[in-house]
Amino acid sequence: MNDSVTVYQHTSFQTHLPGYLEDYDKLKKQGIEIIVCLSVNDPFVMTAWGEANKVDGKIRMLADTCCEFTKALDLTKDMSEPLGNVRSQRYSMVVENGVVKSLNVEPDGTGLTCSLSKNIFCQL
């Protein structure tokens, strides 16, 4: 692993993303075409994070470098103290034909409850 691994949030790196990777085949069978992991970060970190998790093209690792997408969703979280800037709250989203069908925002913005992959299935 390289040094960029240290910027990943522990829960995202060990639980959130791996859950979607583990459920990849089940999600595809349910009709999901694309699984995306988006983070307020740079593309180099997102690439390294994907490589570290061996997403191998199953999950698109996208960087919201200027926080524009996250701001448009009103899902910013001030992480200036621990991380030095504004980041995204933790959430999952089901989008169908360009329309948000469901949006699951963690109550505290960082937890691991409603945004986990296992909770997406009932929304498909």
C-alpha positions in Angstrom: 0.0 0.0 0.0 1.1 3.6 -0.5 0.9 6.6 1.7 -2.4 7.8 0.2 -4.2 5.1 2.1 -3.9 7.2 5.3 -6.4 9.7 4.0 -9.2 7.2 3.8 -11.7 7.2 6.6 -11.4 3.9 8.5 -15.1 3.0 8.1 -15.2 3.8 4.4 -12.0 1.8 3.7 -12.8 -1.3 5.7 -16.6 -1.5 5.7 -18.5 0.8 3.3 -16.8 0.3 0.0 -16.0 -3.4 0.6 -19.7 -4.1 1.3 -20.6 -2.8 -2.2 -17.8 -4.8 -3.7 -19.0 -8.0 -1.9 -22.6 -7.4 -3.1 -21.6 -6.5 -6.7 -23.0 -9.7 -8.3 -26.2 -9.5 -6.3 -26.7 -5.8 -7.2 -26.0 -6.6 -10.9 -28.6 -9.4 -10.8 -31.1 -6.8 -9.4 -30.5 -4.6 -12.5 -28.0 -2.2 -11.2 -25.9 -1.0 -14.2 -23.2 1.1 -12.5 -21.9 1.3 -8.9 -20.1 4.5 -8.1 -18.0 5.5 -5.1 -17.8 9.3 -5.0 -15.6 11.2 -2.5 -14.5 14.8 -2.0 -11.0 14.0 -2.8 -8.5 14.0 -5.7 -8.5 11.5 -8.6 -5.2 10.0 -7.5 -6.5 9.1 -4.0 -9.6 7.7 -5.6 -7.6 5.5 -7.9 -5.3 4.3 -5.1 -8.4 3.6 -2.9 -9.9 1.5 -5.7 -6.7 -0.3 -6.3 -6.3 -1.0 -2.5 -9.8 -2.5 -2.5 -9.3 -4.3 -5.7 -12.5 -2.9 -7.3 -11.1 -4.0 -10.7 -13.6 -2.0 -12.7 -16.6 -3.2 -10.8 -17.0 0.1 -8.9 -16.3 3.5 -10.5 -14.1 5.6 -8.2 -15.0 9.2 -8.8 -13.4 12.3 -7.3 -15.6 15.3 -6.5 -12.4 17.5 -6.4 -14.1 20.9 -5.8 -17.0 19.5 -3.8 -19.4 20.7 -6.5 -21.6 17.6 -6.7 -21.7 17.3 -2.9 -22.7 20.9 -2.5 -25.4 20.6 -5.2 -26.9 17.8 -3.1 -26.5 19.8 0.1 -24.5 16.9 1.6 -21.4 18.7 2.8 -19.9 18.1 6.2 -17.4 20.4 7.8 -14.4 18.2 8.4 -11.9 21.1 8.8 -10.7 20.0 12.2 -9.7 16.4 11.4 -9.2 16.5 7.6 -8.6 20.2 6.8 -11.7 20.9 4.6 -15.3 20.3 3.8 -16.1 16.7 2.8 -19.2 14.7 2.0 -21.6 13.2 4.4 -21.9 9.4 4.0 -24.8 8.3 1.9 -26.0 5.9 -0.7 -28.3 6.7 -3.6 -30.3 4.8 -6.2 -30.6 6.7 -9.5 -32.9 5.5 -12.2 -32.9 7.2 -15.6 -31.2 10.3 -14.1 -33.7 10.6 -11.3 -32.9 10.0 -7.7 -35.1 7.2 -6.6 -33.8 7.0 -3.0 -31.2 8.9 -1.0 -30.0 7.4 2.3 -28.0 9.9 4.3 -26.4 8.7 7.5 -28.1 10.5 10.5 -24.7 11.8 11.8 -23.2 12.1 8.3 -20.5 9.5 9.0 -22.1 6.4 10.4 -22.7 3.0 8.8 -26.4 2.2 9.0 -28.8 3.2 6.2 -26.1 3.7 3.6 -24.7 0.1 3.6 -25.0 -2.0 0.5 -27.3 -4.5 2.3 -29.9 -1.7 2.7 -30.1 -0.9 -1.0 -31.8 -4.1 -2.1 -35.3 -3.2 -0.7 -35.1 0.1 -2.8 -34.6 -1.7 -6.1 
